[in-house]
Every structure is written in structure tokens, then in C-alpha cells.
Amino acid sequence: MWALGAVSLLTDVSAEMVTAVLPLYLVAGLGLSPLGVGLVDGLQHGVTALVRVLAGHAGDRWGRHKTVAGAGYALSALCKPLLLTAQGLASVGAVIALDRIGKGVRTGPRDALIARAVPPALRGRAFGVHRAMDTAGALLGPLLAFAVLLGTSDGAVAGPGAYDAVFTVSACAAALGLTVLVLFVPGRPVPGWEAEAGAAARPRLAEAAGLLRDRGLRRIARCALWLGGCTVGDTFVYLVLQRRTGLSDGSFALLPPATAAVFLLLAAPLGRLADRVGRWRVFLCGHLALLGVYGLLLSGAGSPALLVVVPVLHGTFYAATDGVLMAAASVLVPAGLGGTGLALVQSAQALARFGASLVFGALWQARGDRFALAAASVALVLAVAAAGRQGPAAPGPGARGDGR
């Protein structure tokens, strides 16, 4: 798990270098409209859903989650140099889509490996620790992007050469992460996976599809769909925050690491808290933190305090939801179908976020960012209330743990 955490750290350094500058690159560099930005932001979430379930099932069936995850890491690494040649919405969108497909391929098998590494009662903590390492990369990536922009920009506005420099360094970080994966993450199946999976070993696709007959897992997937559909993408959060505060282009890349720093500090503690008081409660409270972000962006009028409070709440949202959702879902799926079951929940969330980015971008373009944020706030309040009533019931006593 520690070796895989190191791979995630390096991969996130690479990915977040691009994410940190992508909004400005799309708006200032390529001149895209808010709807175009929404399409690209949505691709980062929605495309992964196309392959997550199949990749998770492949890892379950072959018992080689590391091999499948490695293919995803490799695809994402290969996409970074392609950004140097992408010009316009179509080419940038295609490269982002390929990169997100790589993320979709690796996520389910990787999370299945984490779930098998610890007993069910400690999975909130385990996912929290992994997400903390992952987020360390998300913190370092934008800082590195900021340093590159600072060294290559002329004044407050970044030129095309500055973005190319960021993409080049990002490609090097991705290649290093892939090297660590090949050299240090074991390539054999997880020891004892066949005995643990029992009759579910080598599962057929029909058995994987039958997972949604499980009431608890179906509820989690449904709630992830509702709440994901009310989640404004990071790209829009940072663009609106820049508008409210007048932050310069050169300092824009510091917003993602501010969020990541809070995520890093809180991921493990909130994971432990979720193990003790109930994972679903912590998950829903995380969305209340996101509601606070929306409210501040709606009411704030240039206050410098927004540059502190918004990233704190944004990072708290991710720390209370990302790994916690996977920990809650992991205790509801059979061991032999862990990758598939987790991928089903992730796919529901990713598809919803894809739609949310498109709708938010369209509303922004038609009615302005305040109207779009107000609509997202109302939708999120309704979704949290519905998820609170319809969320997963606590499983009965047994070895599968507490998924509340």
C-alpha cells in the first residue's frame, strides 16, 4: 500500500500540474467560453465512467489488480506530452479524455488492493492514509506548476511557452511515477486472493452486473449519483474565486494546493472519525462543507478572506468524502468483486459530475456565475436531504464491517 501510495503521489504531481493551469489555459490561452470549459471539466469526470466498471471487473476476474491499474497509469503518462501539441477544444478535449480513461482504468483495481490490505473496521483509516499520500502529490503539483510559471512568464500574464513548460515537467513526473510502479509494486496477485474470494473468484460479467441487487450498494450508488450531480467542478470554483478576489494569473496556480493542503491534513483524521462514528454521517457532513463554499462564493464581494476560507472548506469536503465513500462501499461488496463494486459507485458519481459540469457551464454562459451557483446550492441542499433519508442502512453484525 505504501508503494502504491508513492505511485499515486507522483502521478498526482503530474496530473495536478496540468489541472492547476488548465482553467487559465482554456480561457486565456485558447479563449474558450464557459460552456467549453464545462465540457472539458466534465470530460475529466465523465469519461472515466466508461471504463471503470470494465477495468474493475478485469482486475477481479484475473486477480491481477496491479496489472490493470498499471495500464491506466501508463496511459495517463503517455497523454502528458500530447498536451504540447493540442490546440483548440477538440484536440485538448481528446487528450483530456484519454488521460481520464487512464484514471478510470486504474482507480477501481487500485482501491480494491487497498481494501484487501486491511480489515473492514480499519478501511476508513486506510483509504484516508492513501488519499493523504495522493493529496501530497496534489499539493506539490500546483506548487511546482507555480514555480514553472513564475520562471517562464513575462509579468502577470502567462504566455504559451509557460504552459508548454508546465506540460513538459508534468510528463517527466508521470514517467517517474510509472517507473516506481514497475519497480516497487508487486506484480503478482494479492496473496490469498483466491481463497478470500471463494466462489466469486474468476467472476463472470453477469455476476458483476448483479451487484446492484444488493440493497446497500444500490443505495450508495444512487446517493453518489444525486450528490455528484450537484458538485461544481474545481475548475469553476477556482475561476469564480479568482473573479471575486481579483487574484492574478500567476497566483491562480496556488489555489489547488491550498485545497490539497487541507485535504492532506484532514484525510486520515476524518477517515478514523468515519470508522468510529459512521462513514455515511461524515460523508454527508462533507457535502455541507461544499455548500459552505457555494454560499461564500455567492455572498463574498472581493474579500481577501475568501482566499483562505474557501480552500479550507473545499479541502474539508474532499477529505470527508473521497476515501470515506470508498470505505463505506467496500464493506458491501464480496471480496472477489471488490474492484467491480467500487467502480460501480465511482462511475455513478463520475457520470453525475460530468452532467453537472455541462449544466453549470451552460447556466454560467446564459445567466452568469451567480445564478449558476445559486442553482447548484439549491440542488445540493435537496440532494443532501434525500441522501440523509435514503442512504445505506447499517449492515448487520458480521465480518463485512460497518458501512454506515
C-alpha positions as CSV (number, residue, x, y, z in Angstrom):
1,M,0.0,0.0,0.0
2,W,2.9,2.4,0.7
3,A,4.5,1.7,-2.6
4,L,1.2,2.3,-4.4
5,G,0.8,5.5,-2.4
6,A,4.1,6.7,-3.7
7,V,2.9,6.0,-7.2
8,S,-0.2,7.9,-6.6
9,L,1.8,10.8,-5.1
10,L,4.0,11.1,-8.2
11,T,1.1,10.7,-10.6
12,D,-0.9,13.4,-8.8
13,V,2.1,15.7,-9.0
14,S,1.9,15.3,-12.8
15,A,-1.9,15.5,-13.0
16,E,-2.3,18.5,-10.7
17,M,0.4,20.5,-12.5
18,V,-1.9,20.3,-15.6
19,T,-5.1,20.8,-13.5
20,A,-3.7,23.9,-11.8
21,V,-3.1,25.8,-15.1
22,L,-5.8,24.2,-17.3
23,P,-8.6,26.7,-16.4
24,L,-6.4,29.7,-17.4
25,Y,-5.1,27.9,-20.4
26,L,-8.6,27.1,-21.7
27,V,-9.9,30.7,-21.0
28,A,-6.8,32.9,-21.6
29,G,-4.8,30.7,-23.9
30,L,-7.5,29.1,-26.1
31,G,-10.3,31.6,-25.5
32,L,-13.0,29.0,-24.6
33,S,-16.4,30.0,-23.4
34,P,-17.8,28.9,-20.0
35,L,-19.7,26.1,-21.8
36,G,-16.5,24.9,-23.5
37,V,-14.7,25.0,-20.1
38,G,-17.6,23.0,-18.7
39,L,-17.3,20.4,-21.4
40,V,-13.6,19.9,-20.8
41,D,-14.1,19.8,-17.0
42,G,-16.9,17.3,-17.4
43,L,-14.7,15.1,-19.5
44,Q,-12.3,14.8,-16.5
45,H,-15.2,13.2,-14.6
46,G,-17.5,11.6,-17.1
47,V,-15.1,9.7,-19.4
48,T,-13.7,7.7,-16.5
49,A,-17.1,6.1,-16.0
50,L,-16.9,4.5,-19.5
51,V,-14.1,2.2,-18.4
52,R,-14.1,2.0,-14.6
53,V,-16.5,-1.0,-14.3
54,L,-14.9,-3.0,-17.1
55,A,-11.4,-2.3,-15.6
56,G,-12.5,-3.2,-12.1
57,H,-14.1,-6.4,-13.4
58,A,-10.9,-7.3,-15.3
59,G,-8.9,-7.0,-12.1
60,D,-11.4,-9.1,-10.2
61,R,-11.5,-11.8,-12.9
62,W,-7.8,-12.2,-13.4
63,G,-6.8,-11.5,-9.8
64,R,-4.2,-9.0,-11.1
65,H,-5.4,-5.6,-10.0
66,K,-1.9,-4.2,-10.2
67,T,-1.5,-5.1,-13.8
68,V,-4.8,-3.4,-14.8
69,A,-4.0,-0.4,-12.6
70,G,-0.6,-0.2,-14.3
71,A,-2.1,0.0,-17.7
72,G,-4.2,3.0,-16.5
73,Y,-1.1,4.8,-15.1
74,A,0.8,4.2,-18.3
75,L,-2.0,5.6,-20.5
76,S,-2.2,8.8,-18.4
77,A,1.6,9.2,-18.5
78,L,1.6,8.9,-22.3
79,C,-1.0,11.7,-22.6
80,K,1.0,14.4,-20.9
81,P,3.4,15.0,-23.9
82,L,0.4,15.2,-26.2
83,L,-0.8,18.4,-24.5
84,L,2.2,20.1,-26.1
85,T,0.6,19.6,-29.5
86,A,-3.1,20.1,-28.6
87,Q,-4.6,23.4,-29.9
88,G,-8.3,24.1,-29.6
89,L,-11.3,22.5,-27.9
90,A,-11.3,19.3,-30.0
91,S,-7.7,18.3,-29.5
92,V,-7.4,19.4,-25.9
93,G,-10.7,17.6,-25.1
94,A,-9.4,14.4,-26.8
95,V,-6.2,14.4,-24.8
96,I,-8.0,15.1,-21.5
97,A,-10.5,12.2,-22.4
98,L,-7.6,9.8,-22.9
99,D,-5.9,10.8,-19.7
100,R,-9.2,10.4,-17.8
101,I,-9.7,7.0,-19.4
102,G,-6.3,6.0,-17.9
103,K,-7.6,7.3,-14.5
104,G,-10.8,5.3,-14.9
105,V,-8.8,2.1,-15.7
106,R,-6.6,2.3,-12.6
107,T,-8.9,3.6,-9.9
108,G,-11.1,0.6,-9.2
109,P,-8.3,-2.0,-9.2
110,R,-6.2,0.3,-7.0
111,D,-8.9,0.8,-4.5
112,A,-9.6,-3.0,-4.4
113,L,-5.9,-3.5,-3.5
114,I,-6.3,-1.0,-0.6
115,A,-9.5,-2.7,0.6
116,R,-7.8,-6.1,0.8
117,A,-4.8,-4.7,2.6
118,V,-6.7,-4.0,5.9
119,P,-9.6,-5.5,7.8
120,P,-13.1,-3.9,7.2
121,A,-13.1,-2.0,10.5
122,L,-10.0,0.0,9.5
123,R,-10.7,0.8,5.9
124,G,-11.7,4.4,6.6
125,R,-8.3,4.9,8.1
126,A,-6.5,3.0,5.3
127,F,-8.3,4.9,2.5
128,G,-7.6,8.2,4.4
129,V,-3.9,7.5,4.6
130,H,-3.7,6.6,0.9
131,R,-5.7,9.7,0.0
132,A,-3.3,11.8,2.2
133,M,-0.4,10.5,0.2
134,D,-2.3,11.0,-3.1
135,T,-3.1,14.6,-1.9
136,A,0.5,15.3,-1.1
137,G,1.1,15.0,-4.8
138,A,-1.9,17.2,-5.4
139,L,-0.3,19.8,-3.1
140,L,3.2,19.6,-4.7
141,G,1.9,19.6,-8.3
142,P,0.4,23.0,-8.4
143,L,3.3,24.4,-6.4
144,L,5.7,23.1,-9.0
145,A,3.4,24.5,-11.7
146,F,3.5,27.9,-10.0
147,A,7.3,27.7,-9.9
148,V,7.5,26.9,-13.6
149,L,5.0,29.7,-14.5
150,L,7.0,32.1,-12.3
151,G,10.2,31.2,-14.1
152,T,8.8,31.3,-17.6
153,S,6.2,34.1,-17.5
154,D,6.7,37.7,-18.5
155,G,4.8,39.8,-16.0
156,A,1.4,38.8,-14.6
157,V,0.1,37.1,-17.7
158,A,1.4,33.6,-18.7
159,G,2.3,33.1,-22.3
160,P,2.1,29.9,-24.5
161,G,5.7,28.9,-23.7
162,A,5.0,28.9,-20.0
163,Y,2.1,26.4,-20.4
164,D,4.4,24.2,-22.6
165,A,7.0,24.2,-19.8
166,V,4.4,23.1,-17.3
167,F,3.2,20.3,-19.6
168,T,6.8,19.1,-20.1
169,V,7.6,18.9,-16.4
170,S,4.3,17.1,-15.8
171,A,5.2,14.5,-18.4
172,C,8.5,13.8,-16.5
173,A,6.7,13.4,-13.2
174,A,4.3,10.9,-14.8
175,A,7.1,8.9,-16.2
176,L,8.8,8.7,-12.8
177,G,5.6,7.5,-11.2
178,L,5.2,4.8,-13.8
179,T,8.8,3.7,-13.1
180,V,8.1,3.4,-9.3
181,L,5.0,1.3,-10.2
182,V,7.0,-1.1,-12.3
183,L,9.9,-1.5,-9.9
184,F,8.3,-1.5,-6.5
185,V,4.7,-2.5,-6.6
186,P,4.4,-6.3,-6.6
187,G,3.3,-7.7,-9.9
188,R,1.8,-11.0,-8.6
189,P,-1.8,-11.4,-7.5
190,V,-2.6,-10.3,-3.9
191,P,-1.6,-13.3,-1.6
192,G,-4.6,-15.4,-0.8
193,W,-7.0,-13.5,-3.1
194,E,-8.4,-16.8,-4.5
195,A,-9.1,-18.2,-1.0
196,E,-10.6,-14.9,0.2
197,A,-12.8,-14.5,-2.9
198,G,-14.0,-18.1,-2.6
199,A,-16.7,-18.9,-5.2
200,A,-16.6,-15.4,-6.5
201,A,-13.1,-16.0,-8.0
202,R,-12.9,-15.6,-11.7
203,P,-16.4,-13.9,-11.7
204,R,-18.3,-13.5,-14.9
205,L,-19.6,-10.1,-16.1
206,A,-23.2,-11.2,-15.3
207,E,-22.2,-11.7,-11.7
208,A,-20.7,-8.3,-11.6
209,A,-23.9,-6.8,-13.0
210,G,-25.8,-8.5,-10.3
211,L,-24.0,-6.4,-7.6
212,L,-26.7,-3.7,-7.9
213,R,-29.2,-6.2,-6.5
214,D,-27.5,-5.6,-3.1
215,R,-29.7,-3.0,-1.4
216,G,-26.9,-1.3,0.5
217,L,-24.6,-0.9,-2.5
218,R,-27.5,0.3,-4.7
219,R,-28.3,3.0,-2.2
220,I,-24.8,4.2,-2.1
221,A,-24.6,4.3,-5.9
222,R,-27.8,6.2,-6.0
223,C,-26.8,8.7,-3.4
224,A,-23.4,9.2,-5.1
225,L,-25.3,9.9,-8.3
226,W,-27.5,12.5,-6.7
227,L,-24.7,14.3,-4.8
228,G,-22.3,14.1,-7.7
229,G,-24.9,15.9,-9.9
230,C,-24.7,18.9,-7.5
231,T,-20.9,19.1,-7.3
232,V,-19.4,22.1,-9.1
233,G,-16.1,21.2,-10.7
234,D,-12.9,22.5,-9.2
235,T,-12.3,24.5,-12.4
236,F,-15.4,26.6,-11.8
237,V,-14.8,27.0,-8.1
238,Y,-11.3,28.4,-8.7
239,L,-12.4,30.6,-11.7
240,V,-15.3,32.1,-9.6
241,L,-12.9,32.6,-6.6
242,Q,-10.5,34.5,-8.9
243,R,-13.3,36.7,-10.1
244,R,-14.4,37.5,-6.6
245,T,-10.9,38.4,-5.3
246,G,-9.1,39.7,-8.4
247,L,-6.3,37.1,-8.0
248,S,-3.6,37.4,-10.6
249,D,-3.0,34.7,-13.3
250,G,0.4,33.9,-11.8
251,S,-1.0,33.2,-8.4
252,F,-4.0,31.3,-9.7
253,A,-2.0,28.0,-9.6
254,L,-1.8,28.4,-5.8
255,L,-5.5,27.7,-5.3
256,P,-5.4,23.9,-5.9
257,P,-2.5,23.4,-3.5
258,A,-4.4,25.4,-0.8
259,T,-7.3,22.9,-1.1
260,A,-4.9,20.0,-1.3
261,A,-3.1,21.1,1.9
262,V,-6.3,20.9,3.9
263,F,-7.2,17.6,2.2
264,L,-3.8,16.3,3.2
265,L,-4.1,17.3,6.8
266,L,-7.7,16.0,7.3
267,A,-8.0,12.9,5.1
268,A,-6.6,10.4,7.7
269,P,-8.2,12.0,10.8
270,L,-11.6,12.2,9.1
271,G,-11.1,8.6,7.9
272,R,-10.5,7.5,11.5
273,L,-13.5,9.5,12.6
274,A,-15.7,7.9,10.0
275,D,-14.7,4.4,11.3
276,R,-15.8,5.4,14.8
277,V,-19.0,7.5,14.3
278,G,-20.3,6.2,10.9
279,R,-18.9,6.7,7.4
280,W,-22.2,8.0,5.9
281,R,-22.6,10.7,8.5
282,V,-19.1,12.0,7.8
283,F,-19.7,11.8,4.0
284,L,-22.9,13.9,4.3
285,C,-21.2,16.5,6.5
286,G,-18.5,16.8,3.9
287,H,-21.2,18.0,1.4
288,L,-22.3,20.6,3.9
289,A,-18.8,22.0,3.7
290,L,-19.2,22.1,-0.1
291,L,-22.5,24.0,0.5
292,G,-20.5,26.5,2.5
293,V,-18.1,27.0,-0.4
294,Y,-21.1,27.8,-2.7
295,G,-22.6,30.2,-0.1
296,L,-19.3,32.1,0.3
297,L,-18.8,32.5,-3.4
298,L,-22.3,33.8,-3.7
299,S,-22.1,36.3,-0.9
300,G,-18.4,37.3,-1.0
301,A,-17.6,40.6,-2.7
302,G,-13.9,40.7,-3.1
303,S,-13.0,39.9,0.5
304,P,-9.4,38.5,0.8
305,A,-10.7,36.1,3.5
306,L,-12.3,34.1,0.7
307,L,-8.8,33.0,-0.4
308,V,-8.4,31.3,3.0
309,V,-11.9,30.1,3.9
310,V,-13.0,28.7,0.5
311,P,-9.9,26.4,0.1
312,V,-10.3,25.2,3.8
313,L,-13.9,24.2,3.2
314,H,-13.2,22.8,-0.2
315,G,-10.4,20.6,1.2
316,T,-12.6,19.5,4.0
317,F,-15.2,18.4,1.5
318,Y,-12.8,16.2,-0.3
319,A,-11.3,14.8,2.9
320,A,-14.7,13.9,4.3
321,T,-16.0,12.3,1.1
322,D,-13.4,10.8,-1.3
323,G,-11.9,7.9,0.7
324,V,-14.9,7.7,3.1
325,L,-17.2,6.8,0.2
326,M,-14.9,4.0,-0.9
327,A,-14.6,2.7,2.7
328,A,-18.4,2.7,3.1
329,A,-18.9,0.9,-0.2
330,S,-16.0,-1.6,0.3
331,V,-17.7,-3.5,3.1
332,L,-20.8,-4.1,1.0
333,V,-19.2,-6.0,-1.9
334,P,-17.8,-9.6,-2.0
335,A,-14.0,-9.8,-1.9
336,G,-13.9,-11.4,-5.4
337,L,-15.8,-8.4,-6.8
338,G,-14.2,-5.6,-4.9
339,G,-12.8,-3.8,-7.9
340,T,-16.1,-4.0,-9.8
341,G,-18.3,-2.9,-6.9
342,L,-16.2,0.1,-6.1
343,A,-16.0,1.0,-9.7
344,L,-19.8,1.0,-10.0
345,V,-20.1,3.6,-7.2
346,Q,-17.3,5.7,-8.7
347,S,-18.9,5.5,-12.1
348,A,-22.3,6.8,-10.8
349,Q,-20.5,9.7,-9.2
350,A,-18.3,10.4,-12.3
351,L,-21.3,10.4,-14.7
352,A,-23.2,12.8,-12.5
353,R,-20.3,15.2,-12.2
354,F,-19.9,15.2,-16.0
355,G,-23.5,16.3,-16.3
356,A,-23.1,18.8,-13.5
357,S,-20.2,20.5,-15.3
358,L,-22.1,20.8,-18.5
359,V,-25.1,22.2,-16.9
360,F,-23.1,24.6,-14.7
361,G,-21.1,25.9,-17.7
362,A,-24.3,26.4,-19.7
363,L,-26.0,28.2,-16.9
364,W,-23.0,30.4,-16.4
365,Q,-22.9,31.3,-20.0
366,A,-26.6,32.0,-20.2
367,R,-27.3,33.7,-16.8
368,G,-24.0,34.4,-15.1
369,D,-21.9,32.6,-12.5
370,R,-24.1,33.8,-9.5
371,F,-27.2,32.3,-11.0
372,A,-25.4,29.0,-11.7
373,L,-24.0,28.9,-8.2
374,A,-27.5,29.6,-6.7
375,A,-29.0,26.8,-8.7
376,A,-26.2,24.4,-7.6
377,S,-26.8,25.4,-4.0
378,V,-30.5,24.6,-4.0
379,A,-29.8,21.3,-5.8
380,L,-27.2,20.3,-3.2
381,V,-29.5,21.1,-0.3
382,L,-32.2,18.8,-1.8
383,A,-29.7,16.1,-2.6
384,V,-28.2,16.1,0.9
385,A,-31.6,15.9,2.5
386,A,-32.6,13.0,0.2
387,A,-29.3,11.1,0.8
388,G,-29.8,11.5,4.5
389,R,-33.1,9.7,4.3
390,Q,-32.2,7.2,1.6
391,G,-28.6,6.5,2.4
392,P,-27.2,3.0,3.1
393,A,-28.6,1.2,6.1
394,A,-26.1,-0.2,8.5
395,P,-25.3,-3.8,7.8
396,G,-26.0,-6.4,10.3
397,P,-23.3,-8.0,12.6
398,G,-20.7,-9.9,10.7
399,A,-17.3,-9.8,9.0
400,R,-18.3,-7.2,6.5
401,G,-17.9,-4.3,8.9
402,D,-19.8,-1.0,9.3
403,G,-20.8,0.8,6.1
404,R,-22.8,3.5,7.8
